[in-house]
Amino acid sequence: MLVLSPEVHRILRRARLYGYLIERNDQIYQLTAFHPVCTKAFALLMVEGGWLTKNGDRYELTTQGREVPTEFRRQSNRQ
């Protein structure tokens, strides 16, 4: 299972904001963006992990992906 790293969290947040992400030229983009969010290979890992589903050239959030908190909080090693 894919761990919720800051990068995974960022991608899920963008998918939630725009409704879905799109695939172009082996890269994944948010709508109206010129810079890719991630690679197709990484998005497929997120599909395998259960965070996204692939429908044609769209990547949409799964129920598990929608339940991720909107803010990423790093766990501190301090005690």
Buried (B, 14 or more C-beta within 10 A) or exposed (E): EBEBEEEBBEBBBBBBEBEBBBBEEEBBBBEEEEEBBBEBEBBBBBBEBEBBBBEEEBBBBBEEBEEBEEEBEEEEEEE
